[in-house]
Amino acid sequence: MVRKRSKLVNAALFALEKSVWVGATIYDFATYMHQYSHGNPQGADRYEFYQLIWRLRKEGFIERTKDLNDDKIILKLTAKGENYLKIENALRDEKWDGKWRLVVFDIPESKRRLRNTLRQKLKEWGFKYWQKSLWASKKDVAEPLREFIQELSLSDFVLVVVSNDLGTFSKLTKI
């Protein structure tokens, strides 16, 4: 999923995050989305909303089930949707917990496309290039990053380190 999502997409995912255990009926969610989210997403008509739900289901961020008792359609976040929200929350958080997240990798040439995908995600998630195959960040995205690395089957080639002691290396203070 591209980081530059519309405000409506983020509002829908954050609203569903609140109802993760019980779900939300699709009608209630479409009609009263402002009650689920941190504000009223402006300019959201019902057609646009149903297109949004279709896209989010297609991309695997939400799932739709039927309530057997009421025959209502229920929307819930998937693990992928929850992971996306963890990353969004970490990227929005301006406070630094004093820990560095370092990513070190040595991915073979035969997996060049995966290596490029990893680099792109590191940029999107706030990591800065430190030196060849070494990236650093102050953002708390280590766990979602590890899950992403596992999804790509790159666990044997990538190391994610969380540390609060990197010595006095001054180049890192500019990140």
VEXTI-262380 format. One record per atom (N, C-alpha, C, O): atom name; z, y negated, x. Coordinates in Angstrom, 3 decimals, always signed. Layout:
N
   name          w          v          u
     CA          Z          Y          X
...
END
This chain:
175
   name          w          v          u
      N     +0.000     +1.176     +0.851
     CA     +0.000     +0.000     +0.000
      C     +0.000     -1.234     +0.893
      O     +0.740     -1.303     +1.874
      N     -0.812     -2.177     +0.554
     CA     -0.941     -3.390     +1.344
      C     +0.254     -4.288     +1.085
      O     +0.704     -4.396     -0.055
      N     +0.787     -4.946     +2.136
     CA     +1.959     -5.803     +2.001
      C     +1.710     -6.978     +1.077
      O     +2.635     -7.422     +0.396
      N     +0.504     -7.492     +1.030
     CA     +0.217     -8.675     +0.246
      C     -0.050     -8.268     -1.201
      O     -1.190     -8.328     -1.662
      N     +0.979     -7.861     -1.907
     CA     +0.883     -7.466     -3.289
      C     +1.102     -8.672     -4.183
      O     +1.690     -9.676     -3.780
      N     +0.619     -8.547     -5.394
     CA     +0.826     -9.630     -6.339
      C     +2.293     -9.701     -6.739
      O     +3.040     -8.734     -6.590
      N     +2.685    -10.840     -7.239
     CA     +4.057    -11.021     -7.698
      C     +4.366    -10.078     -8.858
      O     +5.503     -9.631     -9.008
      N     +3.366     -9.778     -9.673
     CA     +3.561     -8.885    -10.809
      C     +3.870     -7.466    -10.342
      O     +4.732     -6.802    -10.919
      N     +3.183     -6.997     -9.312
     CA     +3.439     -5.656     -8.774
      C     +4.868     -5.576     -8.263
      O     +5.601     -4.649     -8.607
      N     +5.267     -6.538     -7.446
     CA     +6.625     -6.536     -6.917
      C     +7.657     -6.651     -8.029
      O     +8.686     -5.975     -7.987
      N     +7.404     -7.486     -9.012
     CA     +8.348     -7.630    -10.127
      C     +8.486     -6.309    -10.874
      O     +9.594     -5.918    -11.242
      N     +7.379     -5.623    -11.099
     CA     +7.430     -4.341    -11.818
      C     +8.195     -3.304    -11.019
      O     +9.031     -2.592    -11.577
      N     +7.929     -3.202     -9.728
     CA     +8.619     -2.199     -8.912
      C    +10.113     -2.509     -8.781
      O    +10.942     -1.604     -8.872
      N    +10.461     -3.779     -8.570
     CA    +11.872     -4.138     -8.470
      C    +12.583     -3.916     -9.803
      O    +13.746     -3.513     -9.824
      N    +11.897     -4.174    -10.911
     CA    +12.501     -3.934    -12.218
      C    +12.732     -2.450    -12.443
      O    +13.782     -2.059    -12.952
      N    +11.770     -1.622    -12.074
     CA    +11.943     -0.179    -12.236
      C    +13.021     +0.364    -11.314
      O    +13.652     +1.375    -11.621
      N    +13.236     -0.302    -10.184
     CA    +14.299     +0.115     -9.275
      C    +15.646     +0.073     -9.992
      O    +16.491     +0.940     -9.772
      N    +15.850     -0.919    -10.837
     CA    +17.113     -1.054    -11.561
      C    +17.302     +0.069    -12.574
      O    +18.431     +0.440    -12.893
      N    +16.204     +0.604    -13.073
     CA    +16.300     +1.638    -14.094
      C    +15.955     +3.007    -13.524
      O    +15.491     +3.884    -14.252
      N    +16.181     +3.195    -12.223
     CA    +15.731     +4.406    -11.532
      C    +16.356     +5.677    -12.105
      O    +15.696     +6.716    -12.130
      N    +17.595     +5.628    -12.561
     CA    +18.242     +6.853    -13.039
      C    +17.871     +7.163    -14.474
      O    +17.747     +8.332    -14.838
      N    +17.694     +6.155    -15.288
     CA    +17.415     +6.417    -16.693
      C    +15.948     +6.226    -17.044
      O    +15.488     +6.745    -18.062
      N    +15.215     +5.503    -16.235
     CA    +13.831     +5.204    -16.566
      C    +13.761     +4.089    -17.590
      O    +14.787     +3.596    -18.058
      N    +12.572     +3.705    -17.927
     CA    +12.373     +2.678    -18.938
      C    +11.192     +3.101    -19.789
      O    +10.186     +3.581    -19.267
      N    +11.308     +2.928    -21.090
     CA    +10.156     +3.269    -21.914
      C     +9.052     +2.278    -21.621
      O     +9.314     +1.102    -21.368
      N     +7.828     +2.747    -21.655
     CA     +6.700     +1.895    -21.292
      C     +6.590     +0.703    -22.243
      O     +6.241     -0.395    -21.810
      N     +6.879     +0.899    -23.525
     CA     +6.794     -0.207    -24.476
      C     +7.868     -1.255    -24.178
      O     +7.576     -2.450    -24.117
      N     +9.114     -0.801    -23.994
     CA    +10.197     -1.742    -23.684
      C     +9.904     -2.491    -22.400
      O    +10.114     -3.700    -22.303
      N     +9.415     -1.754    -21.418
     CA     +9.147     -2.370    -20.127
      C     +8.044     -3.404    -20.235
      O     +8.155     -4.486    -19.659
      N     +6.983     -3.092    -20.963
     CA     +5.866     -4.031    -21.123
      C     +6.287     -5.264    -21.915
      O     +5.878     -6.383    -21.603
      N     +7.098     -5.052    -22.929
     CA     +7.483     -6.149    -23.803
      C     +8.594     -7.011    -23.231
      O     +8.583     -8.233    -23.379
      N     +9.555     -6.369    -22.575
     CA    +10.752     -7.075    -22.125
      C    +10.935     -6.990    -20.610
      O    +12.065     -6.856    -20.141
      N     +9.855     -7.064    -19.839
     CA     +9.958     -6.902    -18.400
      C    +10.889     -7.940    -17.785
      O    +11.534     -7.667    -16.773
      N    +10.966     -9.122    -18.382
     CA    +11.844    -10.151    -17.846
      C    +13.307     -9.728    -17.870
      O    +14.093    -10.227    -17.065
      N    +13.698     -8.823    -18.770
     CA    +15.080     -8.350    -18.811
      C    +15.366     -7.371    -17.675
      O    +16.514     -7.212    -17.261
      N    +14.326     -6.722    -17.176
     CA    +14.503     -5.756    -16.100
      C    +14.412     -6.406    -14.726
      O    +14.985     -5.900    -13.762
      N    +13.703     -7.514    -14.630
     CA    +13.446     -8.108    -13.315
      C    +14.288     -9.352    -13.098
      O    +15.046     -9.771    -13.973
      N    +14.138     -9.944    -11.892
     CA    +14.927    -11.122    -11.510
      C    +14.351    -12.407    -12.069
      O    +14.801    -13.490    -11.694
      N    +13.408    -12.325    -12.920
     CA    +12.796    -13.510    -13.491
      C    +11.621    -13.075    -14.341
      O    +11.262    -11.898    -14.348
      N    +11.043    -13.974    -15.027
     CA     +9.927    -13.627    -15.883
      C     +8.634    -13.746    -15.106
      O     +8.262    -14.856    -14.724
      N     +7.922    -12.634    -14.850
     CA     +6.644    -12.746    -14.156
      C     +5.674    -13.560    -14.998
      O     +5.360    -13.197    -16.131
      N     +5.216    -14.636    -14.444
     CA     +4.371    -15.558    -15.196
      C     +2.954    -14.993    -15.354
      O     +2.419    -14.354    -14.449
      N     +2.375    -15.240    -16.501
     CA     +0.984    -14.899    -16.740
      C     +0.717    -13.418    -16.896
      O     -0.418    -12.988    -16.692
      N     +1.699    -12.627    -17.243
     CA     +1.508    -11.186    -17.386
      C     +1.225    -10.860    -18.841
      O     +2.137    -10.878    -19.669
      N     -0.024    -10.561    -19.163
     CA     -0.318    -10.132    -20.518
      C     -0.271     -8.608    -20.579
      O     -0.206     -7.951    -19.540
      N     -0.301     -8.052    -21.754
     CA     -0.130     -6.618    -21.940
      C     -1.256     -5.822    -21.282
      O     -0.992     -4.778    -20.685
      N     -2.487     -6.280    -21.372
     CA     -3.618     -5.575    -20.745
      C     -3.440     -5.503    -19.236
      O     -3.633     -4.449    -18.631
      N     -3.073     -6.625    -18.633
     CA     -2.845     -6.664    -17.191
      C     -1.691     -5.741    -16.808
      O     -1.728     -5.091    -15.764
      N     -0.672     -5.687    -17.655
     CA     +0.466     -4.821    -17.390
      C     +0.043     -3.346    -17.383
      O     +0.417     -2.602    -16.476
      N     -0.718     -2.929    -18.367
     CA     -1.125     -1.522    -18.422
      C     -2.065     -1.173    -17.267
      O     -2.030     -0.049    -16.768
      N     -2.894     -2.105    -16.841
     CA     -3.703     -1.876    -15.639
      C     -2.812     -1.705    -14.415
      O     -3.060     -0.838    -13.577
      N     -1.782     -2.525    -14.314
     CA     -0.830     -2.439    -13.215
      C     -0.151     -1.071    -13.197
      O     -0.036     -0.452    -12.140
      N     +0.296     -0.600    -14.349
     CA     +0.957     +0.705    -14.439
      C     -0.013     +1.802    -14.005
      O     +0.377     +2.719    -13.283
      N     -1.240     +1.720    -14.427
     CA     -2.247     +2.717    -14.045
      C     -2.429     +2.734    -12.526
      O     -2.455     +3.803    -11.915
      N     -2.555     +1.547    -11.914
     CA     -2.734     +1.459    -10.457
      C     -1.529     +2.004     -9.707
      O     -1.683     +2.745     -8.737
      N     -0.322     +1.639    -10.153
     CA     +0.885     +2.105     -9.481
      C     +1.049     +3.619     -9.612
      O     +1.529     +4.272     -8.686
      N     +0.655     +4.177    -10.750
     CA     +0.681     +5.645    -10.904
      C     -0.344     +6.291     -9.996
      O     -0.052     +7.296     -9.348
      N     -1.530     +5.734     -9.940
     CA     -2.607     +6.287     -9.107
      C     -2.206     +6.289     -7.631
      O     -2.524     +7.227     -6.900
      N     -1.506     +5.236     -7.197
     CA     -1.090     +5.121     -5.808
      C     +0.201     +5.894     -5.517
      O     +0.622     +5.979     -4.363
      N     +0.834     +6.459     -6.555
     CA     +2.001     +7.304     -6.354
      C     +3.325     +6.567     -6.273
      O     +4.298     +7.119     -5.760
      N     +3.393     +5.330     -6.766
     CA     +4.626     +4.553     -6.699
      C     +5.512     +4.753     -7.918
      O     +6.728     +4.576     -7.840
      N     +4.918     +5.115     -9.029
     CA     +5.695     +5.401    -10.233
      C     +5.139     +6.668    -10.870
      O     +4.005     +7.076    -10.621
      N     +5.981     +7.273    -11.702
     CA     +5.530     +8.427    -12.472
      C     +5.816     +8.165    -13.935
      O     +6.720     +7.412    -14.295
      N     +5.023     +8.806    -14.759
     CA     +5.169     +8.642    -16.200
      C     +5.517    +10.003    -16.786
      O     +4.824    +10.991    -16.539
      N     +6.585    +10.048    -17.557
     CA     +6.977    +11.289    -18.219
      C     +7.212    +10.985    -19.692
      O     +7.292     +9.826    -20.101
      N     +7.321    +12.045    -20.472
     CA     +7.597    +11.878    -21.894
      C     +9.019    +12.307    -22.182
      O     +9.478    +13.340    -21.695
      N     +9.709    +11.515    -22.967
     CA    +11.038    +11.868    -23.429
      C    +10.868    +12.902    -24.536
      O    +10.242    +12.623    -25.558
      N    +11.417    +14.081    -24.337
     CA    +11.222    +15.169    -25.299
      C    +11.883    +14.892    -26.642
      O    +11.422    +15.387    -27.670
      N    +12.950    +14.112    -26.647
     CA    +13.663    +13.832    -27.897
      C    +12.951    +12.795    -28.754
      O    +12.858    +12.947    -29.972
      N    +12.451    +11.744    -28.117
     CA    +11.906    +10.621    -28.879
      C    +10.387    +10.509    -28.813
      O     +9.817     +9.664    -29.504
      N     +9.718    +11.318    -28.021
     CA     +8.271    +11.211    -27.795
      C     +7.885     +9.840    -27.235
      O     +6.807     +9.322    -27.526
      N     +8.773     +9.265    -26.434
     CA     +8.475     +7.987    -25.787
      C     +8.025     +8.251    -24.364
      O     +8.431     +9.234    -23.744
      N     +7.183     +7.368    -23.850
     CA     +6.728     +7.477    -22.467
      C     +7.728     +6.744    -21.584
      O     +8.064     +5.587    -21.837
      N     +8.207     +7.437    -20.533
     CA     +9.204     +6.902    -19.623
      C     +8.555     +6.655    -18.264
      O     +7.808     +7.499    -17.770
      N     +8.837     +5.502    -17.660
     CA     +8.366     +5.176    -16.312
      C     +9.526     +5.291    -15.340
      O    +10.628     +4.819    -15.621
      N     +9.277     +5.926    -14.180
     CA    +10.302     +6.037    -13.138
      C     +9.649     +5.827    -11.781
      O     +8.469     +6.116    -11.587
      N    +10.444     +5.317    -10.847
     CA     +9.984     +5.187     -9.463
      C     +9.918     +6.561     -8.818
      O    +10.763     +7.416     -9.080
      N     +8.913     +6.774     -7.971
     CA     +8.845     +7.974     -7.162
      C     +9.536     +7.689     -5.829
      O     +9.977     +6.567     -5.580
      N     +9.628     +8.694     -4.986
     CA    +10.205     +8.506     -3.652
      C     +9.377     +7.489     -2.863
      O     +9.924     +6.690     -2.103
      N     +8.063     +7.525     -3.048
     CA     +7.190     +6.566     -2.364
      C     +7.481     +5.144     -2.835
      O     +7.499     +4.217     -2.026
      N     +7.706     +4.966     -4.124
     CA     +8.046     +3.655     -4.665
      C     +9.381     +3.156     -4.156
      O     +9.525     +1.977     -3.834
      N    +10.369     +4.055     -4.079
     CA    +11.681     +3.674     -3.553
      C    +11.581     +3.279     -2.083
      O    +12.221     +2.323     -1.645
      N    +10.774     +4.020     -1.326
     CA    +10.570     +3.716     +0.092
      C     +9.930     +2.330     +0.251
      O    +10.335     +1.553     +1.115
      N     +8.945     +2.030     -0.574
     CA     +8.292     +0.719     -0.543
      C     +9.309     -0.396     -0.788
      O     +9.286     -1.425     -0.113
      N    +10.194     -0.186     -1.750
     CA    +11.192     -1.207     -2.068
      C    +12.217     -1.374     -0.948
      O    +12.676     -2.487     -0.692
      N    +12.580     -0.273     -0.278
     CA    +13.479     -0.381     +0.871
      C    +12.865     -1.287     +1.933
      O    +13.540     -2.143     +2.504
      N    +11.589     -1.088     +2.184
     CA    +10.893     -1.887     +3.195
      C    +10.819     -3.341     +2.749
      O    +11.099     -4.242     +3.539
      N    +10.449     -3.581     +1.502
     CA    +10.373     -4.948     +0.985
      C    +11.720     -5.658     +1.102
      O    +11.783     -6.815     +1.518
      N    +12.798     -4.960     +0.733
     CA    +14.143     -5.555     +0.825
      C    +14.505     -5.857     +2.267
      O    +15.067     -6.913     +2.558
      N    +14.191     -4.942     +3.174
     CA    +14.505     -5.159     +4.593
      C    +13.713     -6.330     +5.160
      O    +14.238     -7.101     +5.965
      N    +12.460     -6.472     +4.752
     CA    +11.632     -7.560     +5.269
      C    +12.059     -8.910     +4.711
      O    +11.887     -9.933     +5.374
      N    +12.609     -8.929     +3.512
     CA    +13.081    -10.182     +2.909
      C    +14.417    -10.632     +3.475
      O    +14.731    -11.822     +3.469
      N    +15.209     -9.673     +3.969
     CA    +16.545     -9.980     +4.471
      C    +16.443    -10.818     +5.747
      O    +15.869    -10.377     +6.742
      N    +16.991    -12.003     +5.709
     CA    +16.925    -12.916     +6.852
      C    +18.045    -12.680     +7.856
      O    +17.939    -13.101     +9.007
      N    +19.119    -12.012     +7.436
     CA    +20.241    -11.768     +8.336
      C    +19.912    -10.642     +9.299
      O    +19.297     -9.645     +8.922
      N    +20.324    -10.811    +10.538
     CA    +20.115     -9.779    +11.546
      C    +21.435     -9.070    +11.786
      O    +22.460     -9.719    +11.992
      N    +21.422     -7.761    +11.763
     CA    +22.637     -6.971    +11.946
      C    +22.977     -6.717    +13.415
      O    +23.898     -5.955    +13.709
      N    +22.249     -7.345    +14.340
     CA    +22.521     -7.200    +15.767
      C    +21.912     -5.966    +16.402
      O    +22.130     -5.702    +17.585
      N    +21.142     -5.200    +15.621
     CA    +20.533     -3.984    +16.142
      C    +19.022     -4.153    +16.266
      O    +18.364     -4.743    +15.409
      N    +18.505     -3.621    +17.349
     CA    +17.065     -3.617    +17.579
      C    +16.487     -2.294    +17.133
      O    +17.111     -1.245    +17.290
      N    +15.296     -2.349    +16.580
     CA    +14.551     -1.138    +16.243
      C    +13.382     -1.071    +17.206
      O    +12.517     -1.946    +17.213
      N    +13.364     -0.036    +18.011
     CA    +12.308     +0.140    +19.007
      C    +11.473     +1.352    +18.627
      O    +12.005     +2.386    +18.222
      N    +10.176     +1.215    +18.762
     CA     +9.262     +2.322    +18.519
      C     +8.481     +2.559    +19.796
      O     +7.796     +1.674    +20.308
      N     +8.603     +3.782    +20.297
     CA     +7.898     +4.194    +21.505
      C     +6.985     +5.339    +21.099
      O     +7.426     +6.287    +20.449
      N     +5.717     +5.257    +21.476
     CA     +4.819     +6.348    +21.105
      C     +3.806     +6.645    +22.196
      O     +3.432     +5.780    +22.988
      N     +3.381     +7.891    +22.209
     CA     +2.327     +8.371    +23.092
      C     +1.492     +9.338    +22.259
      O     +1.691    +10.552    +22.295
      N     +0.564     +8.772    +21.517
     CA     -0.258     +9.547    +20.587
      C     -1.586     +9.871    +21.261
      O     -2.254     +8.969    +21.766
      N     -1.981    +11.146    +21.277
     CA     -3.209    +11.540    +21.978
      C     -4.458    +10.873    +21.394
      O     -4.473    +10.445    +20.240
      N     -5.477    +10.799    +22.203
     CA     -6.747    +10.187    +21.811
      C     -7.362    +10.890    +20.598
      O     -8.047    +10.258    +19.794
      N     -7.119    +12.183    +20.471
     CA     -7.679    +12.931    +19.333
      C     -7.100    +12.459    +17.997
      O     -7.651    +12.766    +16.940
      N     -6.002    +11.721    +18.040
     CA     -5.371    +11.190    +16.825
      C     -5.448     +9.666    +16.799
      O     -4.522     +8.999    +16.338
      N     -6.530     +9.133    +17.285
     CA     -6.704     +7.685    +17.396
      C     -6.535     +6.973    +16.051
      O     -5.890     +5.927    +15.984
      N     -7.106     +7.527    +14.989
     CA     -7.014     +6.876    +13.680
      C     -5.561     +6.761    +13.222
      O     -5.154     +5.737    +12.673
      N     -4.786     +7.821    +13.451
     CA     -3.368     +7.775    +13.081
      C     -2.611     +6.772    +13.938
      O     -1.713     +6.088    +13.449
      N     -2.964     +6.685    +15.195
     CA     -2.331     +5.711    +16.091
      C     -2.606     +4.290    +15.603
      O     -1.707     +3.449    +15.581
      N     -3.847     +4.031    +15.215
     CA     -4.201     +2.706    +14.698
      C     -3.490     +2.413    +13.377
      O     -3.086     +1.278    +13.123
      N     -3.338     +3.438    +12.540
     CA     -2.603     +3.278    +11.286
      C     -1.151     +2.925    +11.560
      O     -0.582     +2.051    +10.907
      N     -0.556     +3.608    +12.530
     CA     +0.830     +3.316    +12.908
      C     +0.960     +1.883    +13.413
      O     +1.885     +1.174    +13.017
      N     +0.061     +1.452    +14.268
     CA     +0.116     +0.071    +14.780
      C     +0.019     -0.943    +13.650
      O     +0.742     -1.940    +13.637
      N     -0.880     -0.685    +12.697
     CA     -1.045     -1.599    +11.574
      C     +0.243     -1.688    +10.753
      O     +0.653     -2.780    +10.361
      N     +0.880     -0.546    +10.491
     CA     +2.139     -0.544     +9.741
      C     +3.239     -1.272    +10.507
      O     +4.035     -2.003     +9.918
      N     +3.280     -1.068    +11.822
     CA     +4.290     -1.760    +12.620
      C     +4.133     -3.269    +12.494
      O     +5.126     -3.987    +12.377
      N     +2.899     -3.757    +12.518
     CA     +2.652     -5.197    +12.349
      C     +3.102     -5.657    +10.966
      O     +3.767     -6.685    +10.834
      N     +2.733     -4.885     +9.926
     CA     +3.097     -5.246     +8.551
      C     +4.602     -5.290     +8.359
      O     +5.102     -6.109     +7.589
      N     +5.329     -4.423     +9.046
     CA     +6.763     -4.306     +8.865
      C     +7.561     -5.155     +9.840
      O     +8.761     -4.937    +10.009
      N     +6.916     -6.115    +10.484
     CA     +7.638     -7.089    +11.290
      C     +7.903     -6.694    +12.730
      O     +8.690     -7.357    +13.405
      N     +7.280     -5.648    +13.220
     CA     +7.448     -5.276    +14.619
      C     +6.546     -6.133    +15.487
      O     +5.447     -6.515    +15.084
      N     +7.026     -6.428    +16.682
     CA     +6.265     -7.218    +17.651
      C     +5.911     -6.341    +18.837
      O     +6.700     -5.507    +19.280
      N     +4.708     -6.552    +19.335
     CA     +4.226     -5.824    +20.499
      C     +5.026     -6.266    +21.715
      O     +5.083     -7.457    +22.022
      N     +5.640     -5.322    +22.404
     CA     +6.443     -5.629    +23.579
      C     +5.667     -5.267    +24.828
      O     +5.455     -6.116    +25.694
      N     +5.247     -4.034    +24.932
     CA     +4.322     -3.601    +25.967
      C     +3.589     -2.376    +25.441
      O     +3.876     -1.906    +24.340
      N     +2.656     -1.862    +26.208
     CA     +1.806     -0.780    +25.721
      C     +2.641     +0.352    +25.108
      O     +3.513     +0.930    +25.758
      N     +2.352     +0.643    +23.860
     CA     +3.010     +1.716    +23.104
      C     +4.504     +1.497    +22.916
      O     +5.249     +2.460    +22.733
      N     +4.949     +0.256    +22.959
     CA     +6.356     -0.058    +22.724
      C     +6.433     -1.304    +21.841
      O     +5.919     -2.364    +22.199
      N     +7.076     -1.164    +20.691
     CA     +7.194     -2.232    +19.713
      C     +8.661     -2.434    +19.383
      O     +9.449     -1.492    +19.458
      N     +9.040     -3.662    +19.017
     CA    +10.438     -3.979    +18.721
      C    +10.539     -4.851    +17.470
      O     +9.639     -5.630    +17.158
      N    +11.663     -4.695    +16.763
     CA    +11.900     -5.482    +15.565
      C    +13.387     -5.635    +15.319
      O    +14.191     -4.805    +15.744
      N    +13.749     -6.721    +14.620
     CA    +15.119     -6.939    +14.176
      C    +15.306     -6.451    +12.738
      O    +16.438     -6.376    +12.259
      N    +14.227     -6.121    +12.052
     CA    +14.279     -5.714    +10.643
      C    +14.759     -4.273    +10.522
      O    +14.396     -3.422    +11.334
      N    +15.564     -4.005     +9.522
     CA    +16.156     -2.685     +9.319
      C    +15.200     -1.777     +8.541
      O    +15.416     -1.497     +7.362
      N    +14.158     -1.330     +9.208
     CA    +13.170     -0.448     +8.570
      C    +13.041     +0.888     +9.308
      O    +12.010     +1.552     +9.202
      N    +14.057     +1.279    +10.041
     CA    +13.984     +2.502    +10.845
      C    +13.808     +3.751     +9.979
      O    +12.946     +4.581    +10.268
      N    +14.608     +3.894     +8.925
     CA    +14.512     +5.107     +8.103
      C    +13.180     +5.214     +7.363
      O    +12.555     +6.274     +7.406
      N    +12.715     +4.147     +6.679
     CA    +11.397     +4.257     +6.059
      C    +10.289     +4.509     +7.080
      O     +9.317     +5.207     +6.793
      N    +10.444     +3.938     +8.263
     CA     +9.455     +4.156     +9.317
      C     +9.449     +5.613     +9.754
      O     +8.384     +6.197     +9.951
      N    +10.628     +6.202     +9.906
     CA    +10.706     +7.624    +10.273
      C    +10.053     +8.499     +9.209
      O     +9.365     +9.465     +9.540
      N    +10.260     +8.172     +7.936
     CA     +9.619     +8.922     +6.853
      C     +8.101     +8.780     +6.927
      O     +7.371     +9.754     +6.740
      N     +7.633     +7.569     +7.199
     CA     +6.196     +7.317     +7.329
      C     +5.619     +8.123     +8.491
      O     +4.547     +8.715     +8.366
      N     +6.317     +8.147     +9.602
     CA     +5.862     +8.892    +10.782
      C     +5.791    +10.386    +10.461
      O     +4.873    +11.080    +10.899
      N     +6.754    +10.867     +9.703
     CA     +6.750    +12.269     +9.315
      C     +5.583    +12.579     +8.369
      O     +4.962    +13.636     +8.478
      N     +5.286    +11.660     +7.441
     CA     +4.145    +11.831     +6.535
      C     +2.840    +11.957     +7.305
      O     +1.957    +12.722     +6.916
      N     +2.715    +11.209     +8.399
     CA     +1.508    +11.243     +9.215
      C     +1.492    +12.410    +10.205
      O     +0.519    +12.591    +10.937
      N     +2.560    +13.194    +10.227
     CA     +2.708    +14.321    +11.162
      C     +2.643    +13.854    +12.613
      O     +1.997    +14.483    +13.451
      N     +3.317    +12.748    +12.896
     CA     +3.339    +12.193    +14.247
      C     +4.721    +12.289    +14.887
      O     +4.964    +11.662    +15.918
      N     +5.620    +13.055    +14.301
     CA     +6.990    +13.138    +14.801
      C     +7.074    +13.583    +16.257
      O     +7.992    +13.180    +16.970
      N     +6.136    +14.405    +16.707
     CA     +6.152    +14.883    +18.090
      C     +5.720    +13.809    +19.082
      O     +5.911    +13.970    +20.287
      N     +5.139    +12.715    +18.590
     CA     +4.557    +11.704    +19.474
      C     +5.242    +10.340    +19.396
      O     +4.934     +9.450    +20.189
      N     +6.169    +10.165    +18.446
     CA     +6.758     +8.845    +18.200
      C     +8.284     +8.947    +18.219
      O     +8.866     +9.869    +17.647
      N     +8.907     +7.995    +18.878
     CA    +10.366     +7.907    +18.935
      C    +10.788     +6.562    +18.338
      O    +10.285     +5.513    +18.741
      N    +11.709     +6.600    +17.381
     CA    +12.265     +5.384    +16.790
      C    +13.718     +5.300    +17.233
      O    +14.511     +6.203    +16.966
      N    +14.064     +4.204    +17.915
     CA    +15.400     +4.021    +18.464
      C    +16.037     +2.803    +17.810
      O    +15.405     +1.756    +17.672
      N    +17.291     +2.951    +17.410
     CA    +18.070     +1.833    +16.897
      C    +19.194     +1.596    +17.900
      O    +19.986     +2.495    +18.179
      N    +19.257     +0.368    +18.446
     CA    +20.248     +0.083    +19.485
      C    +20.746     -1.348    +19.370
      O    +20.016     -2.248    +18.953
      N    +22.006     -1.541    +19.750
     CA    +22.532     -2.903    +19.789
      C    +22.717     -3.377    +21.230
      O    +23.209     -4.483    +21.455
      N    +22.332     -2.561    +22.198
     CA    +22.491     -2.932    +23.602
      C    +21.188     -2.703    +24.357
      O    +20.832     -1.568    +24.671
      N    +20.491     -3.780    +24.642
     CA    +19.268     -3.691    +25.425
      C    +19.399     -4.463    +26.730
      O    +18.399     -4.768    +27.379
      N    +20.608     -4.772    +27.104
     CA    +20.822     -5.508    +28.348
      C    +20.502     -6.979    +28.177
      O    +20.677     -7.545    +27.097
      N    +20.036     -7.587    +29.243
     CA    +19.761     -9.023    +29.228
      C    +18.265     -9.308    +29.303
      O    +17.860    -10.353    +29.814
      N    +17.462     -8.414    +28.812
     CA    +16.030     -8.595    +28.871
      C    +15.629     -9.792    +27.999
      O    +15.673     -9.702    +26.773
      N    +15.252    -10.877    +28.605
     CA    +15.043    -12.144    +27.884
      C    +13.794    -12.151    +27.018
      O    +13.715    -12.934    +26.072
      N    +12.827    -11.311    +27.308
     CA    +11.597    -11.320    +26.521
      C    +11.866    -10.944    +25.061
      O    +11.157    -11.412    +24.170
      N    +12.866    -10.118    +24.803
     CA    +13.177     -9.703    +23.436
      C    +13.757    -10.825    +22.596
      O    +13.592    -10.815    +21.377
      N    +14.422    -11.779    +23.195
     CA    +15.048    -12.851    +22.408
      C    +14.012    -13.710    +21.705
      O    +14.359    -14.455    +20.789
      N    +12.757    -13.630    +22.106
     CA    +11.702    -14.418    +21.467
      C    +11.154    -13.765    +20.199
      O    +10.357    -14.376    +19.488
      N    +11.565    -12.547    +19.911
     CA    +11.062    -11.829    +18.733
      C    +11.742    -12.332    +17.490
      O    +11.457    -11.853    +16.393
END
